[in-house]
Amino acid sequence: MYLYNRLLEETGFIAYNDSRTKTFALEDIFMRKKTLAALLLTLCLIVSAAAAGLAEPPVQTEGIMIPVVVDMKKFEIPDNDAMAFLTDMKCGWNLGNTFDAYNGYSVHSRGTGMETSWVGAKTTPGLIAAIKEAGFNTIRIPVSWHNHVDENNVIDAEWIDRVREVADWALDLGMYVIVNTHHDNDVKYYYPDEAHYSRSKEYLSAVWNQMAEKFKDCDDHLI
């Protein structure tokens, strides 16, 4: 941030009055864009070069130092089932702040009200179709389960049915769907340390077994 501010100062984007209060020289901001862009590009190239390890000194072209990288290694993309699977997944889209919401509705929710507590809108078949039409072939559905289980770790039926419903809209379009456990990391549910290992194992085993049962008829498009 210090270096970035120095660049702004030296190119006139930020000026200071006597009290060192920042003011912006807007009248010539467009005149200085090229200079700032060149300086920022140089900074990025220098950082990249340092990370890559240069065998030759950088070349100066029109005031811009361009690093020369001579030891780049090329790797062949493997032709196997895993890469074919990944290629078919294409670009992915995240259905966030819906099923992963865990507050704003109630401390321990029942039903599907929590889905709209963060964004105020329910997911629809039209939304999923629009995502598919835009070129995405994978959708991630992050889900918080901890506020939809009872004292025996049984997931509320209406909640898991709703997750399955939305997943089916994408699966029916030939999309890949990723469903997970999200925001459930708490000492009352699962927590990554030895002290809470038993409880974590109990909770995760119960939740994932119920998820597996609900989605057991899906093919490899469900992840």
Rosetta silent file (secondary structure, phi, psi, omega in degrees, C-alpha in Angstrom):
SEQUENCE: MYLYNRLLEETGFIAYNDSRTKTFALEDIFMRKKTLAALLLTLCLIVSAAAAGLAEPPVQTEGIMIPVVVDMKKFEIPDNDAMAFLTDMKCGWNLGNTFDAYNGYSVHSRGTGMETSWVGAKTTPGLIAAIKEAGFNTIRIPVSWHNHVDENNVIDAEWIDRVREVADWALDLGMYVIVNTHHDNDVKYYYPDEAHYSRSKEYLSAVWNQMAEKFKDCDDHLI
SCORE:     score description
SCORE:     0.000 S_00000001
   1 L     0.000  -37.295  178.604    0.000    0.000    0.000 S_00000001
   2 H   -61.791  -46.534 -179.168    2.893    2.367    0.751 S_00000001
   3 H   -64.528  -38.650  179.108    4.424    1.779   -2.677 S_00000001
   4 H   -62.438  -44.429  178.624    1.039    2.199   -4.335 S_00000001
   5 H   -64.165  -37.065  177.093    0.509    5.554   -2.592 S_00000001
   6 H   -61.430  -41.746  177.929    4.002    6.649   -3.632 S_00000001
   7 H   -61.245  -41.859  179.510    3.113    5.896   -7.238 S_00000001
   8 H   -64.770  -41.715  179.515   -0.048    7.953   -6.915 S_00000001
   9 H   -63.007  -47.914 -173.699    1.846   10.854   -5.374 S_00000001
  10 H   -69.608  -22.608  178.426    4.599   10.884   -7.963 S_00000001
  11 L   -97.101   -0.157  175.308    2.164   10.818  -10.864 S_00000001
  12 L    87.488    3.705  177.943   -0.001   13.570   -9.419 S_00000001
  13 L   -68.708  -31.818  176.596   -3.079   11.509   -8.709 S_00000001
  14 E  -121.483  126.441  175.178   -2.754   12.440   -5.043 S_00000001
  15 E  -117.613  160.618 -179.253   -1.592   15.883   -3.960 S_00000001
  16 E  -124.521  140.490  171.852   -1.136   17.189   -0.437 S_00000001
  17 L   -90.654 -170.669 -174.402   -1.872   20.585    1.037 S_00000001
  18 L   -63.148  -27.615 -179.192    0.072   22.111    3.935 S_00000001
  19 L   -90.769    9.296  179.338   -1.742   19.974    6.507 S_00000001
  20 L    63.811   25.229  175.558   -0.908   16.810    4.524 S_00000001
  21 L   -83.754  135.503 -176.933   -4.587   16.198    3.831 S_00000001
  22 E   -70.800  133.247  169.594   -5.157   14.216    0.655 S_00000001
  23 E  -133.436  156.421 -175.455   -6.761   16.008   -2.288 S_00000001
  24 E  -110.628  129.697  179.052   -7.170   14.704   -5.823 S_00000001
  25 L   -84.028   77.645 -173.308   -5.915   16.545   -8.896 S_00000001
  26 H   -71.272  -23.899 -174.768   -8.905   15.636  -11.018 S_00000001
  27 H   -65.211  -25.757  179.786   -8.237   18.227  -13.704 S_00000001
  28 H  -123.191   24.643 -176.443   -5.333   16.261  -15.140 S_00000001
  29 L   -63.702  -37.071 -178.587   -6.202   12.742  -14.051 S_00000001
  30 L   -73.035  -29.860  178.988   -6.720   11.536  -17.605 S_00000001
  31 L   -67.341  -24.247 -173.909   -3.429   13.027  -18.759 S_00000001
  32 L  -103.157    1.379 -177.539   -1.582   10.952  -16.198 S_00000001
  33 H   -59.924  -42.752 -177.426   -3.305    7.626  -16.687 S_00000001
  34 H   -63.422  -39.589 -179.900   -0.665    6.295  -19.056 S_00000001
  35 H   -64.142  -46.152  179.784    2.135    7.127  -16.670 S_00000001
  36 H   -63.538  -42.094 -179.836    0.441    5.431  -13.745 S_00000001
  37 H   -61.261  -41.327  179.679   -0.431    2.396  -15.839 S_00000001
  38 H   -64.504  -41.911  179.687    3.181    2.059  -16.954 S_00000001
  39 H   -65.576  -42.511  179.223    4.468    2.299  -13.393 S_00000001
  40 H   -65.957  -38.981  177.574    1.978   -0.254  -12.109 S_00000001
  41 H   -62.723  -42.532  178.363    2.799   -2.602  -14.983 S_00000001
  42 H   -60.834  -43.520  179.249    6.479   -2.292  -14.180 S_00000001
  43 H   -60.215  -45.017 -179.968    5.799   -3.073  -10.530 S_00000001
  44 H   -62.968  -42.234 -178.998    3.792   -6.181  -11.453 S_00000001
  45 H   -66.147  -38.690  179.126    6.465   -7.395  -13.837 S_00000001
  46 H   -64.694  -43.657  179.116    9.222   -6.897  -11.277 S_00000001
  47 H   -63.323  -43.143  179.387    7.295   -8.845   -8.645 S_00000001
  48 H   -63.551  -40.451 -179.461    6.557  -11.631  -11.133 S_00000001
  49 H   -65.513  -39.582  179.512   10.161  -11.768  -12.204 S_00000001
  50 H   -63.204  -37.153 -179.972   11.379  -12.001   -8.632 S_00000001
  51 H   -71.650  -35.908 -175.858    9.060  -14.932   -8.025 S_00000001
  52 H   -79.223  -28.863 -177.730   10.069  -16.721  -11.214 S_00000001
  53 L    82.701  101.630 -173.897   13.817  -16.257  -10.809 S_00000001
  54 L   -89.821  142.844  175.315   15.416  -14.511  -13.772 S_00000001
  55 L   -96.144  -16.073  179.744   18.425  -15.787  -15.639 S_00000001
  56 L  -131.694  154.371  177.802   18.910  -12.486  -17.477 S_00000001
  57 L   -68.381  156.814  179.882   18.544   -8.829  -16.456 S_00000001
  58 L   -67.093  155.148  178.945   15.345   -7.035  -17.469 S_00000001
  59 E  -102.074  137.349  179.667   15.121   -5.195  -20.781 S_00000001
  60 E   -97.532  123.894  179.479   14.131   -1.526  -20.881 S_00000001
  61 E  -131.632  115.190  178.750   11.618   -0.589  -23.575 S_00000001
  62 L    50.993   44.806  175.677   10.170    2.915  -23.803 S_00000001
  63 L    83.777   -1.599 -178.624   10.752    3.557  -20.147 S_00000001
  64 E  -112.762  127.722  178.134    9.290    0.234  -18.995 S_00000001
  65 E   -82.818  117.828 -178.624   11.498   -2.491  -17.538 S_00000001
  66 E  -110.029  114.108  179.171   10.415   -5.839  -19.006 S_00000001
  67 L   -65.108  147.935  177.182   11.824   -8.957  -17.278 S_00000001
  68 L  -110.382  115.798  179.674   13.193  -11.718  -19.484 S_00000001
  69 L  -105.141  121.084 -174.156   12.260  -15.211  -18.349 S_00000001
  70 L  -114.429   -5.970 -175.155   14.257  -17.925  -20.086 S_00000001
  71 L  -115.561   34.619  178.203   13.624  -21.031  -18.003 S_00000001
  72 L   -68.134  133.585  179.768    9.881  -21.454  -18.435 S_00000001
  73 L  -102.912  135.344  178.459    8.868  -25.106  -18.307 S_00000001
  74 L  -103.489  138.313  179.133    6.081  -26.445  -20.474 S_00000001
  75 L  -123.578  136.187  176.842    3.900  -29.300  -19.335 S_00000001
  76 L   -76.140  135.401  175.507    1.622  -31.386  -21.471 S_00000001
  77 L   -72.745  123.318 -175.903   -1.979  -31.509  -20.321 S_00000001
  78 L   -65.478  143.658  177.602   -2.639  -35.180  -19.562 S_00000001
  79 L  -100.880   86.253 -178.545   -5.183  -37.001  -21.671 S_00000001
  80 L  -142.372  178.644 -176.380   -7.008  -39.005  -19.031 S_00000001
  81 H   -63.195  -36.636 -178.837  -10.442  -39.447  -17.484 S_00000001
  82 H   -63.741  -43.861  179.876   -9.816  -36.839  -14.801 S_00000001
  83 H   -70.033  -34.369  176.562   -8.982  -34.115  -17.327 S_00000001
  84 H   -64.282  -40.413  177.785  -11.927  -35.105  -19.505 S_00000001
  85 H   -63.141  -47.122 -179.206  -14.179  -34.786  -16.464 S_00000001
  86 H   -63.443  -41.239  179.584  -12.707  -31.392  -15.573 S_00000001
  87 H   -62.372  -38.591 -179.426  -13.008  -30.140  -19.147 S_00000001
  88 H   -70.147  -26.520  178.490  -16.671  -31.081  -19.238 S_00000001
  89 H   -67.520  -30.561  178.659  -17.312  -29.147  -16.015 S_00000001
  90 E    56.036 -145.253 -179.104  -16.236  -25.931  -17.776 S_00000001
  91 E   -78.706  148.701 -179.705  -16.813  -22.699  -15.849 S_00000001
  92 E  -115.096  157.046 -179.581  -18.534  -22.809  -12.472 S_00000001
  93 E  -132.547  139.269 -174.954  -20.985  -20.500  -10.689 S_00000001
  94 E  -103.979  123.984  176.241  -21.561  -20.238   -6.945 S_00000001
  95 L   -88.698   71.022 -174.126  -25.072  -20.065   -5.457 S_00000001
  96 L   -88.359  163.460  176.441  -23.826  -18.239   -2.382 S_00000001
  97 L    61.841   27.495  176.477  -25.618  -16.497    0.491 S_00000001
  98 L  -122.122  -83.597 -179.082  -28.691  -18.685    0.114 S_00000001
  99 L   -76.002  -12.220  176.733  -28.484  -22.197    1.541 S_00000001
 100 L   -91.309   -2.881  177.790  -25.325  -21.320    3.450 S_00000001
 101 L   -63.035  141.972 -178.248  -27.075  -18.552    5.410 S_00000001
 102 L  -136.414    4.022  175.169  -27.147  -19.281    9.126 S_00000001
 103 L  -147.280  175.226  179.889  -28.503  -16.151   10.807 S_00000001
 104 L    91.502   -7.366  178.067  -31.004  -13.389   10.216 S_00000001
 105 L  -120.297  -55.116  173.126  -34.007  -15.714   10.324 S_00000001
 106 L  -166.225  164.082  179.752  -33.800  -17.589   13.591 S_00000001
 107 L   -67.232  -40.049 -178.944  -31.176  -19.222   15.756 S_00000001
 108 L  -133.986   95.300 -170.499  -32.431  -22.687   14.923 S_00000001
 109 L   -82.645  150.825  169.613  -34.480  -22.640   11.754 S_00000001
 110 L  -124.562  141.597 -179.221  -37.022  -25.108   10.511 S_00000001
 111 L    84.258 -158.731 -170.797  -38.112  -25.212    6.910 S_00000001
 112 L  -107.324    9.633 -178.038  -36.751  -23.093    4.096 S_00000001
 113 H   -59.579  -32.050 -177.758  -37.037  -19.576    5.519 S_00000001
 114 H   -63.734  -24.903 -177.685  -33.295  -19.306    6.054 S_00000001
 115 H   -56.242  -34.063 -175.562  -32.691  -19.491    2.298 S_00000001
 116 H  -103.488    7.649 -173.842  -33.813  -15.888    1.834 S_00000001
 117 L   -71.880  -21.867 -179.436  -32.447  -14.388    5.050 S_00000001
 118 L  -103.170  -33.763 -177.051  -29.314  -12.971    3.396 S_00000001
 119 L  -115.798  -13.427  175.329  -30.413  -12.117   -0.145 S_00000001
 120 L    74.092   16.422 -179.807  -34.196  -11.937    0.154 S_00000001
 121 L  -145.632  138.532  178.008  -34.908  -14.067   -2.914 S_00000001
 122 L   -85.290  148.761  176.167  -35.524  -17.749   -3.485 S_00000001
 123 L   -70.426  139.597 -177.925  -33.674  -19.668   -6.156 S_00000001
 124 L  -125.477  161.023  174.870  -35.846  -20.443   -9.178 S_00000001
 125 H   -59.149  -33.496  179.200  -35.613  -22.766  -12.192 S_00000001
 126 H   -63.206  -38.079  178.052  -35.316  -19.639  -14.330 S_00000001
 127 H   -63.997  -46.870 -179.125  -32.179  -18.549  -12.500 S_00000001
 128 H   -62.783  -40.780  178.907  -30.512  -21.920  -12.974 S_00000001
 129 H   -63.672  -37.817  179.226  -31.485  -21.953  -16.655 S_00000001
 130 H   -66.565  -37.858  177.438  -30.012  -18.468  -17.110 S_00000001
 131 H   -63.794  -42.984  177.780  -26.739  -19.594  -15.539 S_00000001
 132 H   -62.942  -44.652 -178.553  -26.612  -22.539  -17.922 S_00000001
 133 H   -64.778  -29.028  179.982  -27.421  -20.327  -20.907 S_00000001
 134 L   -74.287   -7.123  176.314  -24.634  -17.936  -19.911 S_00000001
 135 L   110.964   -1.152  178.158  -22.116  -20.736  -20.479 S_00000001
 136 E   -82.854  141.378  179.400  -21.647  -22.165  -16.999 S_00000001
 137 E  -122.858    4.305  178.070  -21.791  -25.930  -16.682 S_00000001
 138 E  -137.250  138.400  176.721  -21.127  -26.334  -12.961 S_00000001
 139 E  -129.774  133.102  177.633  -22.947  -24.866   -9.992 S_00000001
 140 E  -101.421  129.590  178.358  -21.787  -24.977   -6.384 S_00000001
 141 E  -116.457   92.221  176.794  -24.460  -25.038   -3.693 S_00000001
 142 L   -73.067  134.694 -175.190  -22.869  -24.310   -0.311 S_00000001
 143 L  -131.338  130.174  169.463  -25.177  -25.459    2.490 S_00000001
 144 L   -93.186  123.469 -177.089  -25.175  -24.829    6.225 S_00000001
 145 L  -104.299  -22.925 -169.101  -26.754  -27.824    7.921 S_00000001
 146 H   -61.197  -31.061  179.311  -26.067  -27.183   11.601 S_00000001
 147 H   -91.791   18.147  176.460  -29.064  -24.901   12.094 S_00000001
 148 H  -133.405   23.568  176.330  -31.345  -27.471   10.467 S_00000001
 149 E  -119.838  153.783  176.424  -30.579  -30.523   12.605 S_00000001
 150 L   -92.658 -169.256 -176.619  -32.165  -31.700   15.830 S_00000001
 151 L   -66.327  -15.036  177.567  -30.412  -32.993   18.941 S_00000001
 152 L  -102.920   14.739  179.616  -29.849  -36.322   17.173 S_00000001
 153 L    66.101   24.438  177.418  -28.255  -34.679   14.106 S_00000001
 154 L   -87.318  124.648 -177.824  -31.311  -35.422   11.975 S_00000001
 155 E   -74.300  138.388  176.238  -31.663  -32.887    9.167 S_00000001
 156 L   -57.788  126.624 -173.711  -35.012  -31.143    8.796 S_00000001
 157 H   -61.085  -39.568 -178.394  -36.778  -32.917    5.915 S_00000001
 158 H   -65.199  -35.186 -179.220  -38.117  -29.738    4.335 S_00000001
 159 H   -69.158  -49.752 -177.991  -34.633  -28.216    4.239 S_00000001
 160 H   -69.183  -30.589  175.465  -32.839  -31.144    2.617 S_00000001
 161 H   -64.984  -37.466  179.581  -35.739  -31.610    0.182 S_00000001
 162 H   -68.307  -40.160  176.436  -35.333  -27.995   -0.895 S_00000001
 163 H   -60.987  -44.221  179.310  -31.598  -28.447   -1.469 S_00000001
 164 H   -63.887  -38.496 -179.871  -32.334  -31.516   -3.582 S_00000001
 165 H   -59.845  -48.344 -179.214  -34.988  -29.624   -5.549 S_00000001
 166 H   -66.843  -40.021  177.680  -32.575  -26.860   -6.570 S_00000001
 167 H   -60.675  -39.499 -179.323  -29.828  -29.362   -7.334 S_00000001
 168 H   -64.250  -34.533  178.242  -32.211  -31.270   -9.595 S_00000001
 169 H   -59.350  -39.919  178.893  -32.943  -28.162  -11.647 S_00000001
 170 H   -76.099  -42.558 -179.917  -29.259  -27.977  -12.540 S_00000001
 171 H   -61.724  -37.015  179.939  -28.787  -31.735  -12.923 S_00000001
 172 L   -66.130  -20.568  177.843  -31.745  -31.896  -15.304 S_00000001
 173 L   -93.144    5.736  179.891  -29.918  -29.406  -17.538 S_00000001
 174 L    81.517   14.337 -179.817  -26.838  -31.616  -17.635 S_00000001
 175 L   -84.763  160.104  171.043  -24.874  -29.397  -15.253 S_00000001
 176 E   -89.568  143.968 -177.751  -22.493  -30.557  -12.553 S_00000001
 177 E  -128.519  128.101  177.503  -23.571  -29.767   -8.992 S_00000001
 178 E  -109.408  119.535  177.829  -21.290  -29.447   -5.966 S_00000001
 179 E  -116.625  136.525 -177.019  -23.003  -29.714   -2.565 S_00000001
 180 L  -138.014 -175.067  168.240  -21.034  -29.295    0.653 S_00000001
 181 L  -104.837  129.186 -169.999  -21.206  -28.566    4.362 S_00000001
 182 L  -133.993  137.621  177.447  -20.709  -24.855    4.939 S_00000001
 183 L    59.900   21.414  179.849  -20.344  -22.677    8.049 S_00000001
 184 L   -93.248    1.727 -176.682  -20.845  -25.716   10.280 S_00000001
 185 E   -76.944  101.166 -179.940  -17.463  -25.346   11.981 S_00000001
 186 L  -155.027  152.170 -177.645  -18.313  -24.805   15.622 S_00000001
 187 L   -61.215  -20.390  178.859  -17.449  -26.707   18.787 S_00000001
 188 L   -81.825  -12.886 -176.170  -21.082  -27.827   18.953 S_00000001
 189 L  -125.206  -83.008  170.064  -20.882  -29.463   15.515 S_00000001
 190 E  -137.050  142.446 -176.425  -17.433  -30.028   14.068 S_00000001
 191 L  -146.528  130.387 -170.545  -14.191  -28.358   14.994 S_00000001
 192 L   -79.873   66.436  170.741  -10.698  -29.251   13.695 S_00000001
 193 L  -150.124  166.314 -175.787   -8.832  -30.179   16.847 S_00000001
 194 H   -63.168  -34.825 -176.399   -8.252  -33.280   18.961 S_00000001
 195 H   -62.936  -27.797 -176.390  -10.465  -32.075   21.793 S_00000001
 196 H  -115.198   21.383 -177.037  -13.555  -32.090   19.562 S_00000001
 197 H   -61.996  -47.134 -176.190  -12.701  -35.058   17.361 S_00000001
 198 H   -62.161  -46.096  179.768  -15.445  -37.361   18.660 S_00000001
 199 H   -65.867  -40.626  179.796  -18.187  -34.777   18.317 S_00000001
 200 H   -61.938  -44.343  179.506  -16.941  -33.716   14.887 S_00000001
 201 H   -63.131  -42.251  179.640  -16.918  -37.311   13.656 S_00000001
 202 H   -61.774  -47.133 -177.376  -20.410  -37.906   15.015 S_00000001
 203 H   -66.788  -51.091 -176.948  -21.837  -34.776   13.398 S_00000001
 204 H   -64.206  -39.668  178.754  -20.145  -35.105   10.013 S_00000001
 205 H   -61.918  -43.348 -179.023  -20.929  -38.807    9.726 S_00000001
 206 H   -65.032  -46.996 -177.151  -24.599  -38.168   10.457 S_00000001
 207 H   -66.572  -47.088 -177.349  -24.939  -35.249    8.048 S_00000001
 208 H   -69.300  -31.276  175.514  -23.033  -36.809    5.159 S_00000001
 209 H   -65.850  -38.960  177.734  -24.875  -40.106    5.493 S_00000001
 210 H   -69.140  -38.348  176.292  -28.188  -38.278    5.200 S_00000001
 211 H   -63.951  -42.420  179.805  -26.912  -36.305    2.214 S_00000001
 212 H   -62.285  -40.128  178.751  -25.724  -39.521    0.576 S_00000001
 213 H   -65.455  -41.410 -178.002  -29.128  -41.111    1.107 S_00000001
 214 H   -67.567  -33.637 -174.724  -30.952  -38.104   -0.344 S_00000001
 215 L  -109.314   16.848 -170.977  -28.752  -37.953   -3.461 S_00000001
 216 L   -64.485  -20.723 -178.484  -27.996  -41.659   -3.892 S_00000001
 217 L   -91.568    4.469 -179.829  -29.732  -41.909   -7.273 S_00000001
 218 L   -84.633  153.891  177.614  -27.602  -39.166   -8.888 S_00000001
 219 L   -92.516 -159.330 -174.533  -24.780  -39.929  -11.300 S_00000001
 220 L   -70.437   -3.177  175.667  -21.301  -38.404  -11.481 S_00000001
 221 L   -73.669  -14.524  174.433  -22.738  -34.967  -12.221 S_00000001
 222 E   -96.518  128.001 -179.218  -23.280  -34.637   -8.479 S_00000001
 223 L  -120.504    0.000    0.000  -20.118  -33.870   -6.533 S_00000001
